[in-house]
Each structure stands twice: as structure tokens, then as C-alpha cells.
Amino acid sequence: MKKNDAILVAELGATNARLAMTLDKINLIEIRNYPLNVFSSVNNLFEKYFKDCGLCLKRGIIGVAAPVLEEEVKFTNIDIDFNQKSLRNSIFKKELLVLNDLELQAYGLEAVIENDIIKIGSVKEEKKGSKVLISPGTGLGLAGIVNKEVVFTEGGHLEIPSNVQDFNYIFKKFEKERKRLPTFEDFLSGKGINYIFCYLSGSKLSPYSNEEILINKTDENCIKTRKMITFLLSVYLRYIALIWGATSGVFITGSIANTLLKKEVHSSFRTEFENSMTMKQLLLKIPLYLIKDVNLGLKGGLILASRV
């Protein structure tokens, strides 16, 4: 591939942007990360990347933390929007593919190597079933894979049942404040970590970052927050696994999941995931995987680049 046919691969989350390029559709080069909040538009972001790399690209594959339904794309958890047609006309004049960021990551599953996957439990993978990929982060992303075809969803916005253990009072507080029922994304996300900690501590402002809350082993409210988030994540994975019949695996990715799901909690997490009076036998056959690879979205973009 000539340099003028190089392809930009980008994953734009709600907090950070991860960008790379491929010259041969086999390897990624010039991998760089940028905080999104320092850019006034996606055009400025791409121009900064091109300047840093010393090369302007006319082809792009971009995953965004937003539903991609029409030309207008508006991010869910950050004040950024753009028009696909305008982006094509101004920068990616040869080719542009825009898709949801979890959709992009899901394509990358076929490129993940064994060393980047941690199995939670000892369930054997069933090759013929569907897969799901879930990522709690700034929001809560979900994508499915059926017969190697990726299916975009907004499943993080499912409302949480009111009878979830130990959450009744916090749900009532949330509903009273927000005038709506809470969704799984409201709690299985950075904002959810902060909300639960503040509820437990009785404070309006947390003295800790979300990461500090999840790793703190001395503050009782941090410990309880971590346990509640871990429990709710197991419940969510159970629901999603049953909905999708994900016998080929439930894959979990992102910094929150990797911080929560240390080896010492794998057994209890697996047990809670399987905790169903009616569907336990199915859940016993569904493998759980934790993905450590931070470049999953870029690898998904590389897979798509190899197909064009």
C-alpha cells in the first residue's frame, strides 16, 4: 500500500481518543492517545494527529462512543458532535467508515491473542454460539457477535430491576433526584462509581478519583462501593448472556473491569453470574473472559481495513 492509501484507525471514547494508522493493512503504527476534552472538534483532533505523525490521511475507520444511525453523530457522554458528510469532504475524501466504538472493538476479538485474555472460571468455549462484548467505562458499551457478524446495541441503557440485592434505597434516591428509573449505565460506569461512593459516605463530593475508589483497601465506603459495583456487573452479565444465548463467551473489557476483576474475586463473581433459579444449567456453560488488551478497538479497525 502506498502512503497516500494509508488508513487512519481511531477509537474515540467519551474521555480519550486512541489513534493509529496502517500502511499495509497488517500492522498498526504511530499509536497515540489524546484526551478528548482538549479539542473543540473531531477535525481538530485528526489535524493534531496528522501533524504529530507528519502525514495526512484520506481514508479513515473511526469508532465513536455514540449510536451511528444517520449523518449526524452526537456522542452520548461528552459534548461532541460531527457530520459524517462534512468529515468526508474536509478530511477523509477517499473513504470513511464510522461505527460505534464497541462495534469496532468487537471486530477486534478475532485478533486477540491468548496472553491478553484471562478466563474467569473453567468453562469450555462453545464455538457455535454467539458472543457478547461489554465495556464499563465513561458509559456502558455492549456489542454482540453472531456468526462473525457484529451487532451494535445500546444495551447499557436497560433499566435495572428494582429488586436487585442491596440497591433498593440507592435506586429510590436516584429516581427521586433524576425523575426516572436508573439504567445499568448509570451505575456500571465512572459516574456510577462516584454516585455510589457519595451515597454511602453521605458526601456531595468524593475526595477520590474513580480509580482510587476501586483500588482503596482501607476506606470502608470504597470497599463497599467496589463490592456493589462488582455484584451489579455480575447481574448485568447474567442478563445479557441469557438474552443473547452467549455460549461462545461473554467478553469484558476496559479499565474498570480490569481493576474490579482481580483473580481473588473470580470464584465469587462466577458464582453470582450463575445465580439463577431457572437458567443455571445454561449459565454454567457460558464462559467469561476478561480482556487486557487496551488496543482492542484499533485491532478491530485493522480487521476492517483488511477487508476494504
C-alpha positions in Angstrom: 0.0 0.0 0.0 1.3 3.4 -0.9 1.5 6.1 1.8 -1.3 8.1 0.2 -3.5 5.0 0.6 -2.7 4.6 4.3 -5.7 4.2 6.6 -6.4 6.0 9.8 -7.9 3.8 12.6 -9.4 5.7 15.5 -11.4 4.8 18.6 -13.0 7.9 20.2 -14.4 7.1 23.6 -16.2 9.5 25.9 -12.9 10.5 27.6 -9.9 9.5 25.5 -9.1 9.1 21.8 -6.8 6.3 20.6 -5.4 6.7 17.1 -3.1 4.7 14.8 -2.6 4.1 11.1 -1.8 1.2 8.8 0.3 1.2 5.7 -0.1 -2.5 4.9 -3.5 -3.5 6.4 -1.5 -5.9 8.6 0.4 -3.7 11.2 -0.6 -0.6 13.2 1.9 2.2 13.5 2.0 5.6 15.1 -0.3 4.6 18.0 -1.1 7.7 20.0 -3.6 8.7 22.8 -5.2 12.1 23.4 -7.7 13.4 26.0 -10.8 14.4 24.0 -11.7 17.4 26.2 -8.8 19.5 24.9 -10.2 19.5 21.3 -13.1 21.7 20.1 -14.0 19.3 17.3 -13.0 15.9 15.9 -11.4 17.8 12.9 -9.0 19.4 15.3 -8.2 16.0 16.8 -7.3 14.5 13.5 -5.4 17.5 12.4 -3.3 17.3 15.6 -2.6 13.6 15.0 -1.6 14.2 11.4 0.7 17.0 12.5 2.3 14.8 15.1 2.8 11.9 12.6 3.9 14.1 9.7 1.4 12.5 7.3 -2.2 13.4 6.2 -4.5 10.5 5.5 -7.5 10.5 3.2 -9.0 7.2 4.4 -10.4 6.5 7.9 -12.1 3.9 10.1 -13.5 5.5 13.2 -15.3 4.1 16.2 -17.2 6.6 18.3 -19.0 6.4 21.7 -22.3 7.2 20.2 -25.0 5.5 18.1 -24.3 5.8 14.4 -27.7 5.9 12.7 -27.5 9.0 10.3 -25.0 11.5 9.0 -25.2 13.5 12.3 -23.3 11.8 15.1 -23.6 13.0 18.7 -21.6 11.5 21.5 -23.6 10.1 24.4 -21.4 11.2 27.4 -19.5 14.1 26.1 -20.4 17.3 24.3 -19.0 16.4 20.9 -20.8 16.0 17.6 -19.9 15.9 13.9 -21.4 15.3 10.5 -20.1 12.4 8.6 -20.6 14.0 5.2 -18.7 17.1 6.3 -15.9 15.0 7.7 -15.6 13.2 4.4 -15.5 16.4 2.4 -12.9 18.1 4.7 -10.5 15.3 5.6 -11.4 11.7 4.6 -12.0 12.4 0.9 -11.3 8.9 -0.4 -13.1 6.7 2.2 -14.7 7.0 5.7 -16.3 4.3 7.8 -17.9 5.4 11.1 -19.3 2.9 13.6 -20.0 2.6 17.3 -16.8 2.1 19.4 -17.9 -1.2 21.0 -18.8 -2.4 17.5 -15.3 -1.5 16.5 -13.8 -3.4 19.5 -16.0 -6.4 18.8 -14.3 -6.8 15.4 -11.0 -6.9 17.3 -11.9 -10.1 19.2 -10.7 -12.3 16.4 -7.3 -10.7 16.7 -6.8 -11.0 20.5 -4.0 -13.4 21.5 -4.2 -15.8 24.4 -1.9 -13.8 26.6 -4.3 -10.9 26.5 -7.3 -12.9 27.8 -8.0 -14.0 31.4 -10.6 -16.7 31.8 -13.0 -16.3 34.8 -13.8 -19.9 35.7 -13.1 -23.1 33.8 -16.0 -23.3 31.3 -15.1 -24.6 27.9 -15.9 -22.3 25.0 -18.7 -23.4 22.7 -17.7 -22.4 19.2 -21.2 -22.4 17.6 -22.9 -19.9 19.9 -23.0 -16.1 19.9 -20.6 -13.8 21.8 -21.1 -10.5 23.6 -18.6 -7.8 24.4 -19.2 -5.5 27.4 -17.2 -2.5 28.5 -18.0 -0.4 31.6 -16.2 3.0 31.3 -17.4 6.5 31.0 -20.6 4.8 29.8 -21.5 1.1 29.4 -20.9 -0.3 26.0 -22.4 -3.6 24.6 -22.0 -5.3 21.2 -22.9 -8.8 20.1 -21.3 -11.2 17.6 -23.5 -13.7 15.8 -21.9 -15.9 13.1 -18.9 -13.5 13.0 -21.2 -10.5 12.3 -21.1 -7.7 14.8 -24.3 -6.3 16.1 -24.4 -2.8 17.6 -26.6 -2.2 20.6 -27.3 0.4 23.3 -27.9 -2.3 25.9 -26.2 -0.3 28.6 -29.4 1.8 28.8 -31.6 -1.1 30.0 -33.4 -0.2 33.2 -32.2 -2.0 36.4 -34.9 -4.2 38.1 -35.9 -2.6 41.4 -35.3 -5.8 43.4 -31.6 -6.1 42.9 -30.0 -7.0 46.2 -28.7 -4.1 48.4 -29.6 -1.5 45.8 -33.2 -0.7 46.7 -32.5 2.5 48.7 -29.9 3.9 46.3 -32.3 3.3 43.4 -35.1 5.2 45.2 -32.7 8.1 45.8 -31.6 8.1 42.2 -35.2 8.0 40.9 -36.3 10.9 43.2 -33.4 13.0 42.0 -33.4 12.2 38.3 -37.2 11.7 37.9 -36.6 8.4 36.1 -35.6 4.8 36.7 -31.8 4.1 36.8 -30.2 2.2 33.9 -27.3 -0.2 34.2 -25.1 2.5 32.6 -26.0 4.9 35.4 -24.1 2.7 37.9 -21.7 0.5 35.8 -19.6 3.5 34.8 -17.3 6.1 36.1 -20.2 8.3 37.1 -21.9 5.3 38.8 -18.8 4.6 40.9 -18.8 8.2 42.1 -22.6 8.2 42.8 -22.5 5.1 44.9 -19.5 6.2 46.9 -21.1 9.6 47.7 -24.3 7.9 48.6 -22.5 5.6 51.1 -20.3 8.3 52.5 -23.0 10.9 52.7 -20.8 13.4 50.9 -21.6 15.6 48.0 -18.1 15.4 46.5 -15.8 12.4 46.6 -12.2 13.1 47.8 -11.1 10.2 45.5 -10.9 9.6 41.7 -12.9 6.7 40.4 -9.8 4.7 40.1 -8.8 5.5 43.7 -12.2 4.3 44.9 -11.8 1.0 43.2 -8.3 0.3 44.5 -8.6 1.7 48.0 -8.5 -1.1 50.6 -8.7 0.9 53.8 -11.7 3.2 53.4 -14.9 1.2 54.2 -17.0 3.2 51.7 -14.5 2.5 48.9 -14.5 -1.2 49.8 -18.3 -1.4 49.8 -18.6 0.6 46.6 -16.2 -1.8 44.9 -18.3 -4.8 46.1 -21.6 -3.3 45.0 -20.2 -2.4 41.5 -18.8 -5.9 41.1 -22.0 -7.5 42.2 -24.1 -5.4 39.8 -21.7 -6.2 37.0 -22.2 -9.9 37.5 -26.0 -9.4 37.5 -25.8 -7.4 34.2 -23.6 -10.0 32.5 -26.0 -12.7 33.6 -29.0 -10.9 32.0 -27.1 -10.1 28.8 -25.7 -13.7 28.5 -29.2 -15.1 28.7 -30.7 -12.6 26.3 -28.0 -13.4 23.7 -27.5 -17.1 24.5 -23.8 -16.3 24.6 -22.5 -19.8 24.7 -19.3 -18.7 22.9 -18.5 -16.3 25.6 -19.1 -13.1 27.5 -16.1 -10.8 27.0 -15.4 -7.9 29.4 -13.0 -5.1 28.6 -11.9 -1.7 29.8 -10.1 -0.3 32.8 -13.0 -0.5 35.3 -13.4 -4.3 34.6 -9.7 -4.9 34.8 -9.5 -3.1 38.1 -12.5 -4.9 39.6 -12.0 -8.4 38.4 -8.8 -9.4 40.1 -8.1 -13.1 40.5 -9.2 -13.2 44.1 -12.8 -12.3 43.2 -13.1 -14.7 40.2 -14.8 -17.5 42.1 -17.4 -15.4 43.8 -18.0 -13.4 40.6 -18.6 -16.5 38.6 -20.9 -17.9 41.3 -23.1 -14.8 41.2 -23.1 -14.8 37.4 -24.5 -18.3 37.6 -27.1 -17.5 40.3 -30.4 -18.2 38.5 -33.2 -20.5 39.7 -34.3 -21.3 36.2 -31.3 -20.9 33.9 -28.4 -22.1 36.0 -27.6 -25.0 33.7 -27.2 -22.7 30.7 -25.1 -20.2 32.6 -22.8 -23.0 33.8 -21.9 -23.5 30.1 -21.2 -19.8 29.3 -17.5 -18.8 29.6 -16.4 -15.4 30.9 -13.3 -13.7 29.6 -11.5 -10.6 30.8 -9.6 -8.8 28.0 -6.4 -6.9 29.0 -5.6 -5.6 25.5 -6.1 -1.8 25.6 -5.8 -1.6 21.8 -8.9 -3.8 21.1 -10.6 -1.1 19.1 -7.6 -0.4 17.0 -7.2 -4.1 16.2 -10.9 -4.1 15.2 -10.2 -1.2 12.9 -7.2 -3.2 11.4 -9.5 -6.2 10.8 -12.0 -3.9 8.9 -9.1 -2.2 7.0 -8.0 -5.6 5.7 -11.5 -6.1 4.2 -11.5 -3.0 2.1 
